[in-house]
Amino acid sequence: MKEIKASVFKAKCLSLMDEVASSGEELVVTKNGKPISKLVPLKTRPKQLFGFHEGIWKFRESSEQEIMFGTD
């Protein structure tokens, strides 16, 4: 885990964010020699979200749905 001074982080913020994202390495920002924050890479979401809840939801028969929703 790398450490960097807050003043340097302020000057190079965007390039440091790109570096953390590409390397996956965390970056600790220090102020007066004490850690004040940590920049970490964001974990990626699953590639396919469609069908994620497949099999969890169950639908009632159509006649029950009509009664439930009050359709004529």
Helices and strands as residue ranges (DSSP letters): E 2-5, H 6-23, E 27-31, E 34-39, H 62-69
